Amino acid sequence: MFFHLKQYGKLNGHVILSDLNRELIECFVEVRDRVEDIIQHLTTYRNEKEFYYTIRAFSPSSAVEKAARFIYLNRTSFNGIYRVNLNGVYNVPYGFKPYNVLFDYDNLRNASLLLQGAQIISQDFQSSLKSVKEGDLVFLDPPYTVAHDNNGFIKYNQKIFAWEDQHRLVETIKDIVKKGAYFILTNAAHPSIDEIFTPCGTKTELKRFSVIGGKQAKRELKGEYVFSNLNHDRGESIL
């Protein structure tokens, strides 16, 4: 959402990007501040199974190396999933992706340019949103945790974003609306999500192909909800 709005000149004020995943945030900071150093490291990386597991087991000491490792693992892992074990160690297997070009360096450079001036922090969403004021736009994309679901990926989400956190998010959105700010929230298309978030704004249901699953898994259409208070008073679609 940030990159889309930024490249089309739709963001004119101060921008804050926040996520609880510290590795992700540190990677964004390094892309913003030292993209050429990251690229220098990435040019030495290979899309090979043995090399992948070597890098996965590697614990870099510098922030630039950590960022390069994060980008490499995201690019070459199974489905680009970010998952860690109980000890916080990244454990996604090699993805066997036959790329013609492993990295798009011009795209990284463009991302660096767009990130200039953005405040990038790693915090819980409630802490990040305390400074929201009237007229601000808040985009929220939490892990798709729902109540009473047996899906394995949902169970993983539950470890990092519990059902109780969805309720905390509802209260935070109410505060955003009270301040006269605007929000866009993406979330799982599930009755439990519908029940607690629909009172906050207009709901739109979208469909997309799932990228999660094993080699034999079907890429089925999955539903997603988008909630927002943009144009809520007139009952218009936000899309």
C-alpha positions in Angstrom: 0.0 0.0 0.0 2.8 2.4 0.9 4.8 1.8 -2.3 1.7 2.1 -4.5 0.6 5.4 -2.9 4.1 6.8 -2.8 5.1 6.2 -6.4 1.9 7.9 -7.6 2.4 11.0 -5.4 -0.5 10.3 -3.1 1.5 10.6 0.2 2.3 14.2 0.9 2.8 14.2 4.7 4.8 12.3 7.2 4.8 8.5 6.8 5.3 5.9 9.6 5.8 2.2 8.7 5.6 -0.2 11.6 5.7 -3.9 12.1 6.4 -6.2 15.1 8.7 -8.3 13.0 12.1 -6.7 13.8 14.0 -8.5 11.0 11.6 -7.1 8.5 11.8 -3.5 9.8 15.6 -3.6 10.1 15.7 -4.8 6.4 13.5 -1.8 5.4 15.8 0.6 7.2 18.9 -0.8 5.5 17.2 -0.7 2.1 16.4 2.9 2.7 19.8 3.9 4.0 22.4 1.5 2.4 20.8 -0.2 -0.6 24.1 -0.3 -2.7 25.8 -2.2 0.2 23.0 -4.7 0.2 23.2 -5.2 -3.5 26.9 -5.8 -3.3 26.2 -8.7 -0.9 23.3 -10.1 -3.0 25.4 -10.3 -6.2 27.4 -13.1 -4.5 24.3 -15.2 -3.6 23.2 -18.2 -5.6 19.8 -19.9 -6.0 21.0 -23.3 -5.0 19.7 -25.7 -2.3 23.0 -26.2 -0.5 23.8 -22.5 -0.6 20.3 -21.7 0.6 20.7 -23.8 3.8 24.2 -22.3 4.3 22.7 -18.8 4.3 19.7 -19.9 6.4 22.0 -21.2 9.1 24.3 -18.1 8.9 24.0 -15.5 11.7 25.3 -12.2 10.2 26.8 -9.6 12.5 26.2 -6.5 10.4 22.9 -4.8 9.7 23.6 -4.8 5.9 24.3 -8.6 5.9 21.2 -9.3 7.9 19.1 -7.3 5.4 20.7 -9.1 2.4 20.1 -12.5 4.1 16.4 -11.5 4.8 15.9 -10.6 1.1 17.6 -13.7 -0.2 15.6 -16.1 2.1 12.3 -14.4 1.2 13.2 -14.7 -2.5 14.3 -18.3 -2.5 12.3 -20.0 0.3 9.2 -22.0 -0.1 6.4 -19.6 -1.1 8.4 -16.7 0.4 6.9 -17.6 3.9 8.3 -16.0 7.0 8.2 -18.5 9.8 10.4 -19.2 12.8 10.5 -22.0 15.4 9.9 -21.7 19.1 13.5 -20.4 19.5 12.9 -17.7 17.0 15.0 -19.3 14.3 13.9 -19.1 10.6 13.0 -22.6 9.4 11.3 -22.4 6.0 12.7 -24.9 3.5 14.3 -24.2 0.1 11.7 -23.3 -2.5 13.3 -24.7 -5.7 12.3 -21.6 -7.8 13.8 -21.5 -11.3 14.4 -17.8 -11.5 16.0 -16.4 -14.7 17.0 -13.3 -12.7 17.4 -13.8 -9.0 17.2 -10.2 -7.9 15.8 -7.0 -9.4 18.4 -4.5 -8.3 16.7 -1.5 -10.0 13.5 -2.3 -8.1 15.5 -2.3 -4.8 17.0 1.0 -5.7 13.5 2.4 -6.5 12.2 1.1 -3.2 15.1 2.9 -1.4 14.2 6.1 -3.1 10.5 5.8 -2.1 11.5 5.0 1.5 13.5 8.2 1.9 11.9 10.3 4.7 9.8 7.5 6.0 9.9 6.7 9.7 10.4 3.0 10.1 9.9 1.4 13.5 9.3 -2.0 15.1 6.4 -1.8 17.6 3.1 -3.3 18.6 0.3 -1.7 16.6 -1.2 0.0 19.6 2.1 1.8 20.4 2.5 2.8 16.7 -0.9 4.3 16.5 -0.9 6.5 19.6 0.2 9.5 17.5 -2.6 9.2 15.0 -4.4 12.5 14.5 -7.4 13.9 12.6 -7.2 13.5 8.9 -4.5 10.7 9.0 -4.9 7.5 7.0 -4.0 4.2 8.7 -3.6 1.0 6.7 -3.6 -2.2 8.8 -2.8 -5.7 7.5 -2.7 -8.0 10.5 -2.0 -11.8 10.4 -5.3 -13.5 9.4 -6.1 -15.1 12.8 -9.7 -16.1 13.3 -11.7 -17.9 16.0 -12.5 -21.6 15.7 -10.5 -22.5 12.6 -8.4 -25.7 12.0 -6.3 -24.3 9.2 -2.6 -25.0 9.9 -1.5 -21.5 8.7 -4.1 -19.9 10.9 -2.7 -21.9 13.8 0.7 -20.4 13.1 -0.7 -16.9 12.9 -2.3 -17.5 16.3 1.1 -17.8 17.8 2.1 -14.3 16.6 -1.3 -12.6 16.6 -3.8 -14.1 18.9 -7.6 -13.8 18.7 -7.3 -11.5 21.6 -5.2 -9.2 19.5 -8.0 -9.0 16.9 -10.2 -7.6 19.7 -7.4 -5.2 20.7 -7.3 -4.1 17.0 -11.1 -3.4 17.1 -10.6 -1.0 20.1 -7.7 0.7 18.4 -9.8 1.2 15.2 -12.5 2.8 17.3 -10.0 5.2 18.7 -8.8 6.0 15.2 -12.3 6.9 14.1 -13.0 9.0 17.2 -9.9 11.1 16.4 -11.4 11.9 13.0 -8.8 9.8 11.1 -9.3 7.2 8.4 -8.5 3.5 8.3 -8.3 0.6 5.8 -8.1 -2.8 7.2 -7.5 -6.1 5.4 -8.4 -9.3 7.2 -9.7 -12.9 6.8 -13.1 -13.5 5.2 -14.5 -15.3 8.2 -17.7 -15.0 10.2 -15.9 -14.2 13.4 -14.0 -11.4 11.7 -17.2 -10.1 10.1 -18.9 -10.0 13.5 -16.3 -7.8 15.3 -15.1 -5.5 12.5 -18.2 -4.7 10.4 -19.5 -2.2 13.0 -16.3 -0.2 12.4 -16.9 0.7 8.8 -17.8 -0.5 5.3 -16.9 -4.1 4.4 -15.8 -5.2 0.9 -15.1 -8.9 0.1 -12.3 -9.7 -2.4 -11.1 -12.9 -3.9 -7.5 -13.9 -4.7 -5.6 -17.1 -5.4 -3.9 -18.6 -2.3 -0.1 -19.0 -2.5 0.1 -21.1 0.7 0.3 -24.9 0.4 2.4 -27.9 -0.6 3.5 -28.9 -4.1 0.2 -30.8 -4.6 -2.0 -28.1 -3.1 -4.6 -26.4 -5.3 -4.3 -22.6 -5.7 -7.9 -22.0 -4.8 -9.6 -18.6 -4.6 -9.6 -17.3 -1.0 -11.7 -14.6 0.4 -10.5 -11.5 2.1 -12.3 -8.6 3.8 -11.4 -5.0 3.4 -12.9 -2.7 6.1 -12.8 1.1 6.0 -14.5 4.3 7.1 -13.6 6.0 3.8 -16.9 7.1 2.3 -18.7 5.3 5.1 -21.3 8.0 5.6 -22.4 7.7 2.0 -22.3 3.9 1.9 -19.9 3.9 -1.1 -17.4 1.2 -1.9 -13.8 2.1 -1.0 -12.5 0.4 -4.2 
